[in-house]
Structure formats: structure tokens, C-alpha cells
């Protein structure tokens, strides 16, 4: 038996238009327009700027909603499966692969957030929350190694890994050093292996004999 409740066509259309507006903002982010206004978004969607303001009270509300929509889409990419498990070389490779994949998915939106963080407390909190989340990933993924360090060595090693693998650092490698995604991944793996070389699995005696 069909549901007798009538469908509110206007509400459905409003929801579709609102989602189209948010998707247009995200699309503009990817084109390096990090602070699009309602007029630009309206032109992209084919609505009037007045219509955009019916959905969002001001420019900040529009940008916050778009960023939130995009982050919900990419949330699964923040997860590193079997975090902290496996040998050091395997964990380095999985960590870097995960971080570069995340960067490729959210780079444009992350730039937009950082661009407004200096003048918007909500955006600043979002940047700080992302930094905290990514630091916690490092602490969990490399816990077996970091737990063996203390004092200055612990701060130096964890700080170096954090700085090297933050999204801003990957942005620098991709945009300013003009490295491809694969080249960036190789650079990060090599750098982490150098930082954590003391914890790498030593070659077997048989390998040593073969090389002698």
C-alpha cells in the first residue's frame, strides 16, 4: 500500500537547490576560488543571488556549510585501518598512502578553510581540530617507536613527523615543488624511514652474507 502522505514538492526542490549551491561552492574551491560569494555561486548554479541568501544567512554560513558537506563526504578517508599494527616499514607505507590520498581529496577545501581562518573563529577552530586529529593519527600509527623515546628526542621526532606530514607540507610538495602524487608519496616514505631508521628491521644474517 502506498504512503498517503503527500510529497512537498517545494521542500524537495529547496533541498535540491541548497545542495546544488553547496556543490557549486566546493567546485569553485577546486578552481582556486577560495572565497566565492553568493553572486558567483548563483551564476554557477543558475539561481539568483537572492535565492542563495534564502538558504544561507551570509557568506560565512554559506562557506561553512559547503566545507561541512565536503568533510562529511571524505570522512572515511581519515581512517587508517589496523592503525599501529604491522612492522615499521609497512606502517610507514600505509600511513603515507593514507595521508596523500586524504590530501588529494580535500586539498582545495582545506586551502579555503585556511584562507579564512585568520578572520573567522569557526574556520580557525576547524584548522586546529584537523591538526589535532592528524597528530593523533601519528601518535597511534607510530606508538611502538615513539614510546621508546623520551624528552627532547620524543618531541623532536614526533614534531618532525607531524610537520612533514601535515596537509600544508604536502601542499608545498605538490604545488610549489611540483611533485606528482606518486613522487610526493616517495619523498614522504623516504623521509619517514630516515627519521625512524633506528627502529627499522635489521637485515637478516643471510642477507648480510649475500652482500659480503
Secondary structure, 3 states (H helix, E strand, C coil): CCCCCCCCHHHHHHHHHHHHHHHHHHHHHHCCCCCCCHHHHHHHHCCCHHHHHHHCCCHHHHHHHHHHHHHHHHHHHHCCCCCCCCCHHHHHHHHHHHHHHHHHHHHHHHHHHHHHHCCCHHHHHHHHHHHHHHHHHHHHHCHHHHCCCCHHHHHHHHHHHHHHHCHHHHHHHHHHCCCCHHHHHHHHHHHHHHHCHHHCCCCCHHHHHHHC
